[in-house]
């Protein structure tokens, strides 16, 4: 067995057709275990549509010659096996192929139940294909099943051949996380043949700016070209003033509150949000980690022309934060909308907007320093003094957010202090240049079991805070990206051993929790109830952590 084949088998152990569907890179077709346990059901993956709105087949079952329904007995990235009689694979991204496992499928039938309740049966014979159209209709035709299996095997063999080799105890989950990244590749037709790795084919079908950064950081270890492509898509559609859009999707971009889908507005209204229907368009973007991501991707495989192109876009975006998002004109940019923070539901946004937050200050300091270093490497004739000076000025303003009495950085909403003890108050560690007493106080917070040192990781709100919830998004659950950033901040601030411990705890969490979920309960270590599964940045950052620890 080749290394790629072995890794595919390891990944297949986690393809339960519940938290991880059967799919193919570039495909919008998802196959899940049927609700009644017999056979599978088929959906499409569409922007801003729930799975329940994207039903193709409510049931697909295989019935043997004796009339018995055959159970799903095996799942591999390239095939689903029914009994020892039939297999399901992809003939192409929009076509499923069913055929006998060996020999002929004489007497075997495929039973399909469509969303309108119609049930039909078709003889399996030597193989049939289910071609799924854009309107989710299904046409049945014959086809060479063995050729489809071979093609699907080859696609996954090529993908797993790029999977990083890591420490033995991390290799199986790394293989599964590598599968997640491959499975989450979609084509965005409006961008030609661009390959976007979406956060999840279950509910997040688009390229979110922040997700693209984290996904690229993990992807770089096996496919640096595809990692660069994620950043290129994220940077490709700046607004006239340089602001980067929050999302690039198949229908365009999401760059202001005017672009929000109706479903998002409805959710905001139900939550009583003051920004559900703003009087004027509010820019929507994501925190400035662009230069950080670019630098990490270029560390693996240098690409000078690419770097120069992207740097121009990043510089304009960074300038936009100071020119277009310093909403109270005090020199420190603010978040004009919770969505622009990446931490939408954080209690720092319970107060009035706009919100000046210590994480944003830290990212801006770090980004200006990253830009200066990259320009010195790729554009040596450019004067980088302004970036270093701006970083120093921003850090001075960031330090004004320090509350010495409480021993933490505070966010300010509409100028009012927001007292919630959240992970954003730890992010200034990323600057690597905090005064030692402040850095030591943050180190103590990370190690305090009453606040951030919970059994299964670093919560997004301190356990001692009244706003803490171990299940509610951004109000307590552990996220892989914030844990990774705090680990990087600890290392930048001189606490390398504590950073290593946090990285080890984070990879243990993902393994214990059964996969790279969107977020985790910090007390149980399992997926939080409403979290999405097979989540792109959790998978990518697990890979990055595994490589770092190996």
N, C-alpha and C positions, 0 to 999 in steps of 0.2 A: 504494500500500500504506500502510495506517495505521501509526502508530508501534507500536501494540499488535501488529499482524500482523507487523511487522518483528522485534520482540522475540521473538515466538513462533517465528519461523523461526530466529533466532539460538540460542534455547534448544534447538530441535529438533536442532541439529548435535551435541548431546551425548547425545541419547537413543539409546543404543546397544543397549537392551534386555538389557544384561548388568549394567553398573553402575547404569544408570538404567532402570527398567521403565516400561512404558506403564500409566498409571493416570489417575484423575480425582479432583479434590477431593471429599472425603466418601466416596469409594469404598474398599472393602476388597478390591478385585480388582486383581491385578497380572499383567501380561503380559510375559514374558521371551522372548528368542530360544531356540528349542528346542536341546537339547543336541547334536543331530546337525546343527544348522545349517539344517534345513529347517523352515520355519514357526516357530510360537511355542508356548509352553506357558503355562498359566494356573494361578495360585495365589490363595489368599485370604491376607489379612494379619490375624493373630490374636495376642492377648496371650499371651506366653510360649509360643509355638509356633514351631518352625522351619518354613521354607518346605517342607521335605521332608515335614512332617506336614500340610501344607495344600494338597495337590494337587487341582486341579479337572480339568484336562486335561493329560495328559503331552505331547500334541502337537495342534496345530491347523494344518492345512496347506490351502492352496488349490490345486486341480488344474484346469488349463485343459481345453478341449474335446478337446485332443490327448492328454490324460493326463499332461502334464508338470506337476511340482510347481513352483509359482511362488515365486521367492525374495522375501524382504522387500527392497524397493528404496527405501523411504523411511519415516522416522518423524518425525512432527510431534506437538506436544502433543495435537492433536485427532484424529489418525488414524495408522494404520499402513497402508502401501501394499504390496500384493503384485503384483509385475510392474507392468504398467499396466492391470490388469484389475479388481482388487478392493481394497476398503479395509475396515479394522476400526476401529470407534469405540465409544463408549458411548452407549446409549440412556437409561440412568439409572445410578446408582452400582452397581447389582448386575446390570446387563444389558449384554452386549456385542452390537453390531450389525455384521453383515457384509453387504456389498452391492457391486454393480458400481461401478467408477469412473465409467464413462460408459455410457449405454444399458442394455441388458439383459445379465444374466450367463448367457445361454443356453449350456448345455453345461459351464458351470463348476461344480465341485463343492467342497464343504467336507468335509474328512476329519478326523474327531475320534478321538483315542485316549484312552480314559478310564484312570484309575489301575488298574482291575482288568484292563486289557489289551484290553478290547473295542474294536474299531474299527468306526466307522460312517461313512457318507457321506450328505450331503444336497445336493440341487441348490441352487445359490446363487439362481437366479431373480432376482427384483427385490430380494431381501434377506431375511435370516433373523436372528433374535435368539436369543441364548443367555442364558437367565435363570438366575442362579446363586443357589441357596437357601442358607440358613444352614448346612445340613449338607453343603455343597459339591456337591450334586447339580445337574445341568444339565438344564433343559427347553428344547426347541426350539420356536420359534413364528415366524410371519411378522411383519414389521413394516416400517414406512416408513423405509428406510435414509437417505434424503436428509434427512428431518426429524431423525433422530438426529445426523447429521453437522452440521447447522445448529445444533442445540442444544449440541453439544460445542464447536463453534467459538465460540459465543457465551459459554460459560462461560470459556474460556481468553482470549477477547478482553477480557472484563471484568477478568480477573485481571491480564493483562499491561498493561492501561491504567493500573494502579497502580504498575507497576514503576518504581523510581527511575531518573532519567537521571543518568549519571555520566560520567567521563572516557572518551574514545573507546576507549582500550586496555583499559578495565575493563568496557565495556558488555556484551560478549557473555557473559562469565562472570557478570556481575550478572543478566542475563536468565535464564541457566541456574539460578543460585541462587534467583531468584524463582520459577522453575518448581518447584524442590525444595520450597519452602515451601508452594506451592499443592498440589503432589502429595501432601504429607505431612499434609494436613488429613484428619482422621477425625471421625466423630460418635461420641460416647460416650452410648449410649442411656439409661444411668442418670442422665444429667444433662440430659435433655430434648433440646433442639436445640443444645447446646453444641458448638462447633467447636474441637477440640484439634489443634494441630500437633504431631505426634509426632516424636521424634528420627529415626525411620526406619520406614517400613512393612515393612522387612526386619528383623524381630527386636526392634524397640523400639516396641511398640504400646501407648502410654500417655503420660500427660503427667508427665514427670519435672520436679521442682521447678526444679532448676538449668537444665535445658534450656529450660524456659519463660521464664526470665529472659533468657537469651542470644537466644532466638528472638524475644522481644518487642522486644529492643533493635534487631535488624535489621528486623523487620517494621514498626516504627513509621514508617519512612521512606515506606512506600507505603500501609499500611492500619493507622492508629493504633487504630481501633476493634477490629480483630481482635487487635492487640497487647495492648490492655487486657483482652480476653477471656482471653488466655493467663494473664495474671497473676491474674485473678479466679478461674480454675479452680484455680491453684496455691495460692491463699490461702483457698479456700472451705471447706476441711475441717480446720480446726485441731483438735488433740486438746484435751481439757478444760484442760490446763495451758498451752495456747498453742502447743505444738510443731506445726510444719507437717509434713505427711507427705512422704516421699520421692517417692511416685508416686501419681497419681490415674489409675485405669484403669476399664475398663468393669464390673469386678466389685466395685469398692470402692476402698480406698486401701491403700498399703503404708506403714505408720507405725512398725512395730516388727519385730523379727526373727521374731516369731510369724507375720507376714504374708508372709514370704518364700515364693515358689513352691518346690516340691520340686526343680526343676531348679537353682535357685540354691544350695540347701543341698547338693545333690550336688556341684556345682562347688567349693564351699568345703571340703567333706570331702576331695575329691580333692587339693586344694591343701594339705591338712594344717592348715587354718585353725583357730585356737583358738576362733573365734566361729561355727563352723558350727552348733553345738548349745549355745547358752548356757544357763546354769542358770536365768536369769530373762530376760524380754523386754528387748531392747536397743532404745532408740528409733532409728529410721532417718529421717533428714532430709537436707538439703543445706546447704552453707555459706550464711551470711547475706548475700546480695547483693540481698535483696528491695527495700530502699529505694533502692538504686542503680538497679535496673531500673525501679522506679516513677518515679523522678525523670527518667530518660532518656525514658520513654514520654510523660510529661506535658510535656516540653520541646517536643514536636512538636505536640501538641494538648491544650490544658488541659481538665480535667474535674474541677472542684472537689468535687462530691458523691462521685464515684467515688474521688477521692484521699482524702477523709476516711474513707470506709468501709475502704479498703485500709490506710490508716495505722493504724487501730485494730488490725487483725490483725497488722501488721508489728511494732508495739510489743509486743504480747503474745508474739510469736515471739522477738523480741530478748530480752525479759525471761526467757523460758524458757531460753535458752542459759546465762544466769548462775545461774538457780535450779535448772535440771534437768540441766545438762550440765557443771557444774563438779564433776567427779566426785572430785577430791581436795581440794576446798574451799580452794584457795589463791587464789581470785579470778579465775583464768584458765580459762575453759571448755576442755574437751577433746572430741575425737572419741571416742565410745564404740564406734564401728564404722567400719571403712574406708569402707563405702558412704556414710556421712554426709559424707565429705570431697569426694566427686565424683572423687577420684583413687584409685579402689579398690585398684589394684595397686602403688601407690607403695612404694618400699622403706622409707619412714618407718614403715610398718605391719609391718615384719618383726619388730620387737620386741614387747614386751608392750603390752597395752592397759590403760587408755585412753591416747590420744596427744594431748599438747599440741603444737600445731603453729603455726609463725609465720604461715602463711597465714590460719588461723582467727583469730588475734589481730588481724591486719591487717584482715580483713573486719569483725570486731566493732567496731574503732575507726571504720572508715569508715561502717559502718551507723549507729552512734549519732550521728555527725556529720550524716549524710544525714537521719536522722529529725528531728533538731533543726531543720535548715533547712526541711524540708517542713512541720513543725508550725508554725514561725514564719510560713510562707506561708498555710497552710490552716486552722490552729487557733491564731490569734494570742493567745488567752486562756490557752493552756496554758503552764505553766512548763517550759522545756526545759533548765533548769540541770542536772538529774540526768543527762541524756543526754551533755551536754558533759563533766561531771565524770567520768562512767563511762568515756568515751572516753579521757580523760587518764590515769585509773588503769590502764586496759587497756594503754595505750601504755607505761606504766612497766613493767608486767609483761612486755610483748612485748620490751622492750629487754633484759630479763634473759636472754632466749634468745640474745642475741648472744654469739658466741664470738670474742673479739678475736684470739686466737692463730690460729684457722683462718680468720678473716675472713669469717664467714658466720653466719646465724641457724641454729640447730639445733632439731629437733623432739625431744620427750621422750616415750618410751613407758614407761608405768608408772614415771615418774620417772627413767628411764635415758636418757642422750643417744643420739640416733640420728644417726650420723655421715654418712649418705649426703648427698651434695651435690646437692640437688634444686631444682626450680623453686619449691617452696613457700618456700624461703629467700630468694627475690627478691620475694615478694609484699608484704613490709612497705613497699616503695616506694609502694604504693597509699595509705598514710596521708598522704603528702606532707609529713610533719613529722618525718622522721628527722634525727638529728644529721648535720651535713654530712659528717664523716669516714666514717660508716657508709654514707650514700647514695653517696658517691664510690666506696667499696669495692664496692658492689653494681653501680654503673655499670661499673666495670672488669671485674667478673665477666661482665656481659652482653656485653662486647666482647672477651672472652678466647677465642681460637679453640681453646684446649685444653679449655675448659669449656662455654660456652654460645653462642659465636659460630660455629656450624657452617654449612656451605655453604648449607643450605636452611632455616635458621631456628633457633629457640630450643628445644633439647631439654628434655624434662621431667626428665632426670637428666643432670648434667654428663658430658661425654664422657670426662673423666679419672677418673670414679668407678668403682670395681669393680662397682657394680650396674648400670652403663650397658648397655643393649641397644638397638640402633637399630630393633628390630622389636617388642619386647614392650611391651604397653600400659602407659603411665604410667612406663616405665622407660627412656625415651630418645626415643621418637618425638615429633615436633612436633604439638601440638594448637593449633588456631586460637584457642580460648578463652583458654588460658594466655598465648599470645603477645599477644593483644589486651589482657589484663589487665596484663601487664608493660609494654606500650607506654603504657597509661593511667597506670601507676605512675611510669614515667619522666617523663611530662609533668607529673604532679602534683608530682614532686620537682624540677622545674626543668630537665629535660633534653629540651626539646621537639624539638630536631633529631634526637636519638637515637631518640625515640619515633616520629618520622616515618619514619626509616630502617627501623625494625622493622615498621611498618605496611606500607611498600612491599615489604619482603621477604616478608611474610606473604601479600599478595595475589599476588605473583609465584609463590609456592609453590603456591597453589591452582590458578592457571592452568597452570603447568608440570605439576602432578600430575594434571591432567585433570578436576578437579572438587572439590567440597567433601566430601572423604572424612572419616571419623571421625578418623584420625590419619595422619601421614606419616613416612616414613623420612627422618631429617635429613641423611643422606649422599647419597641419590639424589633426594630430592624427590618420590618417587612414593608411592602408597598403600602403607602397611604391609600385610603379607600377610593379617592377620586383621581388618583394619579394615573397618567397614561403609561403604558408599557412599551418595551422596545424603543426607548426614547433616545434620539440621536446624540445629544450632547453628553448624556450619561454614559452611553456606549463609548463615544470617542474619548472622553476624559478618563474612563477606566483604562482604556488602551494606553493613553499617555502616562497615567500613573504606573501601570504595570511595566512599561518600558523603563520609566525612571527608576523604579524599585529593583529592576533586574540588572 
